Amino acid sequence: MNNYLIKIQCTSHEQLCYNNSKIKKNNIIQLKILELINNYDYITSALIVYKKLNKFSTKTLEFTCNKEINEIEFSNFIQTMLDYGFYSYNNNTIKFFNYNEENRINLILEFNYQLNQKIISKPITKKFKNKSSYSTCVLCKK
């Protein structure tokens, strides 16, 4: 069984913010996220994932999907996020992945978030051997 995931880094305010506010698990974005994902039948949930390795921590906003989407659908989703007030001050990327049963990750699409333009990159296929610790905060589920 394949799992699909849209990921965008949101550790810092410059990477991704909502109406000029940092993305946090306890701010008002839950209502906007629920409204956003209800526009798309292929999105099943939204999470904030915290990853910690040694002293370093990162945070990503992730949307789980129940099917593979094409470039037009992905671009439409990004545009909707921008319309809802999600903004990036740097050249942050948003990625669409596939995870398979062997825990292999396959990069399907990668876009410059703010420009909503596809980035041509070589495919990533790797198996995770990871020493990071993770915690998640479910923002909303359908």
C-alpha positions in Angstrom: 0.0 0.0 0.0 1.3 3.4 -0.9 1.0 6.5 1.2 1.1 10.0 -0.2 2.3 13.1 1.6 2.6 16.8 0.9 5.3 18.4 3.1 6.5 21.9 3.6 9.1 23.1 6.2 7.7 25.5 8.8 10.4 25.6 11.5 10.9 29.3 11.1 8.6 32.2 10.3 10.6 32.8 7.0 9.9 29.2 5.8 6.2 29.4 6.2 3.8 31.6 8.2 0.1 32.2 8.3 -1.1 35.8 8.1 2.4 36.8 9.2 2.3 34.6 12.3 4.5 31.6 13.0 2.9 28.2 12.5 2.2 26.7 15.9 0.1 23.8 17.1 -1.9 26.1 19.4 -2.8 29.0 17.1 -5.8 29.7 15.0 -4.6 28.0 11.9 -6.5 24.8 12.7 -9.7 26.4 11.5 -8.1 27.5 8.2 -6.4 24.2 7.7 -9.7 22.3 8.1 -11.3 24.7 5.7 -8.4 24.2 3.3 -8.4 20.4 3.3 -12.2 20.3 2.9 -11.6 21.7 -0.5 -9.8 18.6 -1.6 -11.2 15.1 -1.5 -7.8 13.5 -1.7 -6.4 15.1 1.5 -7.3 13.1 4.6 -5.5 14.9 7.4 -3.1 17.7 8.3 -0.3 17.4 10.9 2.6 19.3 12.3 5.5 17.0 12.6 8.4 17.8 15.0 11.7 16.1 14.3 14.6 16.2 16.8 18.1 15.0 16.3 20.6 15.8 19.0 20.2 19.6 19.7 18.5 20.4 16.4 14.7 20.5 15.9 12.7 21.0 12.7 9.0 21.3 12.1 7.0 20.5 8.9 3.4 21.0 8.0 2.2 17.7 6.4 -0.9 16.7 4.5 -1.7 13.0 4.1 -3.3 12.1 0.8 -5.2 9.0 -0.3 -4.1 9.1 -4.0 -1.4 10.4 -6.3 -2.0 13.9 -7.7 -0.7 15.5 -10.8 1.1 18.8 -11.4 -2.1 20.7 -12.0 -3.7 19.5 -8.8 -0.6 20.2 -6.8 -0.2 23.7 -8.2 -3.9 24.3 -7.5 -3.4 23.2 -3.9 -0.4 25.5 -3.5 -2.4 28.4 -4.9 -5.2 27.7 -2.5 -2.7 27.8 0.4 -1.4 31.1 -0.8 -4.9 32.5 -1.1 -5.7 31.4 2.4 -2.8 33.4 3.8 0.1 30.9 4.0 3.3 32.7 3.0 7.0 32.0 2.6 9.6 34.7 2.9 12.4 32.5 1.4 12.7 30.0 -1.4 11.0 27.3 0.5 10.0 24.1 -1.4 6.8 22.1 -1.1 7.1 18.4 -1.9 4.7 15.6 -2.8 6.0 12.1 -1.8 5.1 8.5 -1.9 6.0 6.1 0.8 5.8 2.4 0.0 5.6 -0.8 2.2 9.4 -1.0 2.4 9.5 2.5 4.0 11.1 3.9 0.8 10.4 7.5 0.0 9.9 8.6 -3.6 9.8 12.3 -4.5 7.0 12.8 -7.1 6.7 16.6 -7.3 8.7 19.5 -6.0 7.6 23.1 -6.3 9.0 26.5 -5.2 6.2 27.4 -2.8 6.0 31.1 -3.2 6.4 31.1 -7.0 4.2 28.0 -7.4 6.6 26.7 -10.0 7.8 23.2 -10.6 11.5 22.5 -9.7 13.2 20.0 -11.9 15.2 17.7 -9.7 16.5 14.2 -9.9 14.3 11.6 -8.3 14.9 10.7 -4.7 14.5 7.1 -3.7 15.9 6.1 -0.4 15.3 3.9 2.5 15.2 5.7 5.9 17.7 4.7 8.5 16.9 7.4 11.0 18.0 8.2 14.5 15.7 11.2 14.9 12.8 11.3 17.4 9.4 12.5 16.1 6.3 13.9 17.6 3.2 15.0 15.8 0.3 17.3 16.4 -2.8 16.4 14.4 -4.4 19.7 13.3 -7.4 18.1 11.7 -8.7 14.9 10.1 -11.6 14.1 7.8 
